Amino acid sequence: MADDQTKDNIVLTILMPCLNEAETLESCIRKAKASLEKLKRPGEVLIADNGSTDKSQELAQNLGARVIHVKEKGYGNALRAGIEAARGQWILMGDADDSYDFSNIEPFVNKLENGYDFVMGCRMPAGGGKILAGAMPWKHRWIGNPILSLIGRTFFKSRIHDFHCGLRALTKAGWKKIDLRTSGMEFASEMVIKAKFQSLRIIEVPITLYPDGRSRKPHLRSWRDGWRHLRFMLLFSPRWLFLIPGVIFAAVGFLGTLVLSLTDVTLAGAALDAGSLSVAAMLWLAGAQLVAFACFSKIFSIAEGLLPPDPKFTKVFRFLTLERGVLLGLLVLLSGALLLIRAWLIWRNVGFGQLSYSENLRRIIPAVTAIVFGIQIVFSSFFASVLGLKLEGRTPPGFDGDHD
């Protein structure tokens, strides 16, 4: 046990974040200590206390666990401080509410022994796990967790079935690579996403989730924390948040603007004319702005270390230099200006009198849309260039025009 070992000899740290868990903490610590004895691993039980007022700290110390005090509130803050303070080469973490069985951690240790950097527990039946009756609210089991895990697998090409399982293990070396930033419940999602980004060796092991032993309500707030997980995933995936909807909007809008500027269209019995043309132009511009946001987010996230470098993205910007972006924008702006001049000439030819409302809008809407689109391209190119200056402390490839 940790009491009998020097700091340098400790292999496994069993870490539990704690905030008023006196009802269940003793059971968790006893199971964890029994596992260390069974595994014959020099280890420690570490409690990262986040400001308990129910004597959880004294209870843990009396049971032989090491306790650290974490002033910054939040699940992520408690775990981060605990991992940093851990003396083990391997760190297994789990909630101290007795919903996870710390007496059965051998599968995690075996995977770490076999060279995996990050081992996730899986409570969901799809990944071989088991959820006992009353262990998980129905909205978490059938709605929240499956949907968020599906989004995580789709966005980040991960094979993890249960993104939010609180029982997980990683190596201290793996921890140093992933550089986690969040402080709340979304810490769980960030760990999985960053581990994937950093190409850690990841594997999932099935576990059983038990009803927790507390009489009070859990700290988790379903809708608030679910939204925080979803928001985090979206912010870390500019492709799904901005690029894909942007491309769809821009393509539909551009095609609709092109067709409706030439003629009226009847679609499913509906007559599409100048009013529909204005909607198509709106979609075109909105889509173009979303695509620009996708680029800005990607550049900023890479520069700040939030996302790993993307060779494909860099390759695109090796071609789309600042100068080419400005030139393209000016050409689009010029085409819109020419269309606007044409509309003005037609108006002049009738002595600046009354024109057909629909025909006039067919000429003006595409013209002004192209002008605005051209302006977007020009200034988006400059803004992307400014964001890119921070990459590696210099102007990155694709922004300086130098391709050698």
Beta strands, then each sheet from edge to edge (+ up, - down):
strand 1: 12-18
strand 2: 43-49
strand 3: 66-69
strand 4: 90-93
strand 5: 118-122
strand 6: 130-131
strand 7: 168-171
strand 8: 202-206
strand 9: 208-209
strand 10: 265-267
strand 11: 270-272
sheet 1: 3+ 2+ 1+ 4+ 7- 5+ 8+
sheet 2: 6+ 9+
sheet 3: 10+ 11-
end
